[in-house]
Amino acid sequence: MTLSSRESFAVPEHTYPAPRARWLVFAAVLVADVMDLLSTTVTNVATPSILRDLHAPAWPAPWLGASYALALGSTLVLGARLGDRFGARRVFLTGLCGFAAASALGALAPSVGVLVLFRVVQGACGALLIPQGFTLLLHTFPRAELGKVFGLFGPLMAVSSISGPVLAGLLMTADPFGSGWRAVFLLNLVVAVALLPLAAASLPRLDADPAVRLDPAAVVLLSAGLLGVLAALTLLQAPSSPVPPAVLGVLGSTALAGFVVQQRGARHPLLAPSLFRNRSFVAGVVVGTGFFAVTSGLLFATTLYLQIGRGLGVLPAASIVAAASAGIIAASFSIRALIPRSGRRLLLIGLLLFAFGVCCYLAVVLFADGPLWLLVIPLLVCGLGMGCGFGTVFALALGDIDEREAGSASGTLNGAQQIANAIGAALISAGYLTLATRTSPERGLLVCLVIVLGCTALALPLLPRRAADTH
């Protein structure tokens, strides 16, 4: 849960835990979100090594990240509703145990297919874990402290984003006990096991709500639709497929259309209808989805270019890509106090900075005949734009959310983020691998950069005229 929001949340009157207990809850929720972020970022760095070690072709590369993001994104809303139904603490702990088990099994995977399967299980368990954090914090901190609490998430998650790829590179370079890339998955296991006693001791026991009803038809339609669409996008570069990507795309789109129709007449909708009457929430989800997709695709394509296209080692490649994370950190700490009153302007600045960074990236690839470390400069600028945009998107979307909608809103926004990450990584990396194989790594990267730049430009008119500036 990468959340940053204003202080005016509607939280019911009740007795809050002591200050020390509150911050223990914050720590537990933060570590869970860091673990989720590590699961996403470390795979990007480890993918080339996984493919080499398991003697796999290049085309399954996007699935190693997309499988986790798809499972997480397609079931986050369900996870949020399960938290409302059975209690956030209980569902959080259940998801944590499942996440630890899936991480251990992933570390033992004998093939790419088996690893993708356990990544799906890991993502589904993450969907039980992540949405509960927003609800738990809303019930733990007084209204006056919520702005500070959510304002801390952006910078702290940015620190995690820079440490994830570098830590993965260090682990794979150190190769403890000859584990290679498997150490990356064992890292998640260690974090999950360490978090379990802290979460069990600190998280508040929130009442379950038996009135919450889960709609199996909605869950099946949403999950099947997202699976079909993303599978179609990912398999575009596969040399062969048992089901043509076009068929998967049509089936997935049909299921998603059926989900929309079904939700309109549902007695117990999976997504709260009131959320989509909230203009700020809708604007945040729409703009955020596009922004997350292009940034995820850019970073994944850069990793593939450096490691596969240019033969760079894991740690040097991670160090170059980490420049973007350094920019995220710098921007996140700098703008945190400005988000409540300048949200839209900050988001606009973030998009423009990111676009400028991509232009610099294009210039370096086209005209600079020099060392690869020159890419650090445009990636740093891109990171500054990401830092301005990420936290602001969450503030824009969640700034006016009622406490009763917290679980549904958090699940929806985080789900959109994960699906956007998966689609962006799948599409742009698929395009890069196809073009790099048929032409050259540089030409493949150039086309990807042009696509990223074009998508960023398309997001500018979608910004709300007034939405977040008054938050």
C-alpha positions, 0 to 999 in steps of 0.5 A: 500500500503506497499511500499518501493522503490528507488528514481529513479521513472520516474515522469513527470515535473510539479509543485508540492504542497508545502511541508506541502500539500505534507505531508498531502497527504502522511498522507491521503494515509498512514491512508487509508493503515493503515485502510486496514491493520486493517481490515485484522489483527483485524479479526484474533483476533476477529474470535473466539469471532465472532463464539461464539457470533453468534453460528457458527461452526469453519469451517467458520473461514477462511472466515471472513478474506478470504472474505475481502482479496479475494474481495480486491485482485481480484478487485485491478487491476480493482480499479487501472484501474478505477483510471486511467480512472476516476481520482485517487482522485475521485475513492479514495473518492468513495472507502472511503465512501463505505468502511465506509458504509460496516464497519457500516453494518458489525458491525450490522451483525446478522450472520456469512453469513451476516458478510462475505457478508459485508466483501466482500463489504468492500474488494471491496471498499478497492480495489477502495481506496488502488491502488490510493495511489501510483499514488497520491504520484507519482504526489505529491512528487518531484523525489528526495523525493520519496525514503524517502516517500516510505521508510517510509511506511514499518516501519509505516505500521509495527507499524500499524500491531502491534497495530491492534491485540492489539487494537482489543484485548483492544476493545473487553476486554473493551467491550464498550456499550456491543458491543464485537467484533462489536467494531472492525468494528466500529473502521474502521468506525471511522477511515474512517469518520475521514479520509474523510475530510482530503482526500477531502481537501488534495488530488490533482485533477488528470486528468481522462484518457478517453482513458483507456478502461475496459475489462468486460470479463477480470474482470469477468474471473479474479474475478471468477477464484480467487473466485473459487480457494479460495472458494475451498481451504476454503471449504476443511474443511467444513462438507458439501458444496452445491458445492464440493470443487474439482468442485469449484477448477476446475471451478476457475482454468479454469477461470484463464486459460481463463483470461491468454488466453484472455489477450494475445489477448486483445486490452485493457489488464487489466494488462499491458503486459510490466510489465511482461517483467520487470524481477524485477517486476516478481521476486518480485511478485512471491517471495512475493506471497509465502512469504506473504502466509506463513507468513499470514498462520503462524500468523492466525494459531497461533491465532487459536491455542492460543485462540481455542486450548489453551483457551487463552483470546483475549488480551493475545493471541494478545500480544503474536502474537504481538511479530512478529510485534515487530520484523517487526518494528525493522527490518524495521527501521534497513534496510531501508537505505540498501534496494536500494543497497542490496535488494536481499541479504536482502530478502535472509536474511529475508527468512533465518531468518523467517525459523530459527524462524519457527525452533525455534517455532517447538522446543518450541512446541515439547520440551518446557513444559512451559508457552505459553509466550515462543512462544514470542521468535520464533515469534520475530525472525520470525518478524525480517525475515518478516521485512527484506522481506516485504519492500524489496519485494516491492522495488524489484518489483516496483523499475523500474516501469515507472510512466505510469504503476504505477496504474497497477503495484500497483494494481497487486502487492497489489492484489497478496499480498492480494490473497496470504494472503487469500490463506495462511490463508485459507489453513494453518488455514483449516489444523490446524482446521482439525488436531486439531479436529481429533488429538490435537491442538499441533499436528495440529500446528506442521504440519502447522509449517512444511508446512510453513518451507517447503514452505519457503525453496522452495522460496529460489531458486526463488530469482533473482540472481542480480535483486535488488542489484543494485537498 
